[in-house]
């Protein structure tokens, strides 16, 4: 029994007891709730493997009998008892546990006559079972605390990504450490399914001063928000993590103010796409201007006008989402697509209903790259520090986006975005990267239709885009994707060329 307690815990002990009793064994709460239950399958000898069992509502199985007897034992105020019900006998013992652990009832149900010495055997098993249950209760509490802390850190990251700094600082103050400012974001992609070891290594290397969050969208990702200071954020942390944690890949952002954490996350995610193809498994985001800043005051005025119906929305019922919740939903959808359900912790039907409402409010089709790119740019502009709004700027969103994209600074930005692809006039064949990207964007970033338009296979299309991720140093196939910036860049150049 002690060997089973060390190797398998209460579950294995119950499995062994069910075999000795040739019946059912389990632990129950005083109200009859089955906490763990194991039964021998029917057979001439009862020698088959034990299986988990639970009471069936309204049934008369051994688990149901044990639950009824546990309630009777609790009502009697006794520590142990025996109950005969039909052809079965139930033996019950209250286990002795520490004061802070609720005492469960050990119950064994078998057909009469029970094996000789079974009651003595159960009395002997009560001590190791009680020790196992107490240890497992502590472990369950630890896991709940870890889960609560993980969810709390995830909530802080969500607040940072949506620009709610004041609340983020309040929550972070309780969890520790305090949020740094400025920051650098690292995205660590772990080779295995378990991120715990990678998180421990990252915490050790960062000296306890970084915020480590398990990504709610990608199960293999850790998100690190680290101080932008020498020793941590000078490019060493990401490379050290990549060298210490076997098989992991790290993407690192530029230094940004804490208010721009969402931008830093996008940068780190794009750098991660580049790092996957490098032998050192680490990459830092290449310096590039942010279109939200390049758009300037005219862009700020356009973004305000475009998003005004959403920001002014008032729900008709108290339980309906308000403007802030809808804006967060839109930002999550644009960043993570269908994975927004994991990011926001909502059902896919709830997400679909919110997107329909957002589309109606804004008069946009949220499933087209053109409208997605416009809304993504508008949200990024609003996330920037306050910019002056010129009084004479145009305020009609349908007109203003092309007006913004015609600005000389935006045209220069577009040229810089597409420069890694080479001269657009040098080649016009189907394998030209400009043609590949345009076809992909024109077909709403869908691999199948784009591949058909270029007369290649879907795997061939995926390989082309994967190679272009390295060329552009941006993520294309996985969200957050650079497809919005690429669409805007192509559109800006088309407008400049009179298209």
C-alpha positions, 0 to 999 in steps of 0.5 A: 500500500505504501509503495502504491501511495508513493508511485500512484497516489490515491487513484492507484490505492483505490484501484488496488482496493477494488481488486481486493474487494472484487467490487467498487472502491472510491472516495466521496464527500460527506454529501455523497459526491464521488471524488474518485471511483474505481470499479472491477468490470463484470466477469467470472473472476473479476480479474480484469483491469479496474475502470473509473466509475461514477454514479449514474443519476437515478441508477442503482449501481455501486457508486450510487449506493456508496453515495447514499451510504455516505450521506447516511454516515454523515447524518449519523455522525459516525466515523465508520459503518457498514450498510447492507443494501440488497445483495451488496455490502458497503463499508465506509470510513472517514479519513483523518486529514489536516484541519484545512483539508475536508475529510473524505469518506473511503467506501468499498462496495462488494457483493456478499459475502465480502472477502475475509479480512476486508474491513481490517484491510480498509482500516489499514489503508485509511492512513496512506489514503489520508496522506495521499489525499492531503498531499493531492489536495495541497497540489490541487490548491497549488495548481489553482493558485498557479492558474489564478496567477497565470490568468492574472498575468494574462489579464495584465497583458490584455490591458496593456495591449488595449492601452488600459495602463492605469488598470494594468499597473493596479493589477500588476502591483498585486502580482509583482514585479511592477511593470517596467517602462520602457519595455521590450517584448520577446516571444518565445516559441517552445519546442515541446508542449510544456512551457513550464520549463521554458518559463522557469529558464526565462525567469532565471535569465531575466533575474525576476524583473520580467513579466512572463505570460503564457500566450492565450492564443498559441499554446507553444508561446511565451510572451516576455515583457522585459525592461529596456535596459542594459543586460536585459533588453540589449539583445542578450536576453533573447539570444541567451534564452534561445541558447539555453532552452533546447529547441526554442525560437525567440523573436525580440522587439525594439524598445518602446514605451509601455503604452506601445506594448501591442506594437512591440508584440507585433514586432516580436511576432514578426521577428519570430517568423524570421528566427525560425529560419536562422541557425541561432534561432533568435532574431530582432525586429528590423527597424522600420517606421510605424505607419500609424506615426507616418500618417500624422495628424491627418491620419488621426483625424481620419481614424477618429471619423472612421471609428466614431460610430463604434466608439459612440455605441451605447448598448440597448441592454445592460448585458450587451457589449459596450463600445470599449468591449466591441473595440477590444473584440475588433482589435483581437479579431484583426490580430488573431482572426478566429483565435480571438476566441482564445484571446478573449475567452468567449464562444465563437458564436459570441465572437460572430455576433459581435463582429456582425454588430461591429460591421453594421456600425462601421459599414464595413465587411470585416472579412475582406483584407481591404476593410481589415487593413483600414480598421487595423490602421485606424486602431493603431493610430488611436493607440498612438500618443495624442496627435493634433487634429487639423480643423481643415482635414477631410472627415469622410472616411471613404475618401480619406483613406486614399487621401492618407495613402497619397501623402508623400511620407506614406508613399516613402513608407510603402517603398521601404516596406516593399524594397526587400522584394526587389524592383517591381518592374524587373520581373512580371512573371507568376513567380515574381514576389510582387505577383505572388503577394498581390495575388494572395492579397487579392484573394483575401489572403486565402492560399487555395484561391491564390494558388489556383490563380497562379496555377500552382499547388497550395503547398507551393503557395505556402512555400513561396510565402514562407520564403517571403517571410524571411525576405520581408522579415515579417510573419505572413501565414500566422496572425498577427500577419503583415498582410495589412501593411502589405495591402496598404503599401501596394495600395499607396504605390498604385495611387502614386502611379495613377492606378 
